C-alpha cells in the first residue's frame, strides 16, 4: 500500500527541477535567457512528469474500490494530459523566446506548469486518501 510518505517522496524528487524552472522564470524577468534554456526546461519537465506518473500509478494501485479507481483514473489522466501539454508549451516557448525574444510568454508558460504541477500533487493526495487504511 502507498502512503503519503511515498507520494511526498515523489514530490520531493521534483523539487530541484521545480527550483530550476523557478530560477529560469526569474532570469526571464531579468531579460536573461541561457542559450540552453529549452534543453534545461525539457529535462526538468520530463523529470517532473515521470515522478507525477509514478506517483499516480502508486496511488491508483492502492485503491481497492473499482468505482473509485475508475473515477480516479479519469481524473488523473486528464490532469496528467494538462501537465504534459503545459510542459510541451514551456519547451516550445523557450525555443521561440531564444529566437524572437518573447520572454514574457516563456515566464507565463513556466508559471502555468508550476501551478499545474502543484494541482497534480493535490489531486494525487486526494486519490490516496480514498484508499483503505489511508489514515484519513
N, C-alpha and C positions, 0 to 999 in steps of 0.2 A: 504494500500500500504506500502511496505517496503521502508525504506530509508537507506542511507549509515550509519546513526546512529545505526540502528538495526543490520546491518552487523558488524559494529565496536563493538557493544556490545557483539556479539557472539565471535568475535575475542579477545576482552579484557578478556572475561571469560577464554580463553585458556592460557593467558599469565603466570599465576602462574604454570600451568602444563608444559608449554614450558620451563620456567625458571628451573624447577626441572630437566627436561630432559637435559638441557644445563649443569646444575651443575653435573649431573651424568656423562655426557660425559667428563667434565673437571676432575672429580675424576678418571675416567678411564685412562686419560692421566697420572695421578699421580700414577697409578697402585693400586688404592684402589677401591674396589667394595663392596658396602654394601651387607650384606647377603640377604637382601630382595629386591635387585635391580630389579629382574624380576617382582615382585609384584608392586613395585613403577612405573616401566615403563608401566606395563599393566594398572594400574589405570589412569596414566597420558594420555596415548594414547587413552584409552577409552573415557575419558572426552573430549579430543580434537576432536575425531571422532564424538561424539554426538553433539558437537557445530557446527562442519562443516556440518553435516547432517541437523540440524535445520536451519542453515543459507541458505543452498541450497534450502530447501523447501520454505522458505520465499522468496527468490529471484525468484524462479520459479513461485510462486503464483502471483507475481507482473507482470508477462509477460502476455499481452493480445493477442499478435500475435501468432497464432497457430504454424506457421513455426519457429519463433524464439524460442518458447517454446520447440518444438521437438528437434531442434539442440542443445539447451542448456541442455536439459535432457541428451542427449547422451554425451555431453562433461563433464557435472558434474558427471554423473555416472562413466565414465571412470576415471576421476580424483579421485573420492571417492574410487574406487576399488584399484587404485595405492596406495593411502594413507593407506587404510586398510591393504594391503599387506605389506607395509613398517612397519606398527605398529606390525603386526604379526612377521615380521623378527626381529624387535628390541627386542621383548619379548623373542623369541627363542634364539637370540644371547646372551641375558643376562643370560639365563639359561645355555647355553653352556659355556659362559665365567666363570660362577661360578664353573663349573667342569673342564674345560680344561685350563682356564687362557687366552683365546684368547680375550684380551681386545681391541686390535686394531679393530677387526671386529665389536665389540659392538659399539665402538665410531663411526665407519663408518656408521653403521645402524641408530644410533641416529641422526647423521648429515643428512642422507638421509631423514629421517622422517621430520626433521625440514625444509629442503628445499621444500619437497613436501607439507607440511602444508602451507608454505608461498605462494607457487604457487596456492594452492586451494583458498586462500583468494583473490588472484589477479583475478582468473577466476570468482569467485562469484561476485566480484565487477563489472567485465565486464558484467556479465549477468544482474545484477541490472541496469546497465547503459542503457540497451536495453529497460527497462520498460518505459511506458508512464509516463511523468511527473517526470522523474528521475533527472531532473535538469542538464543534460549533458551540 
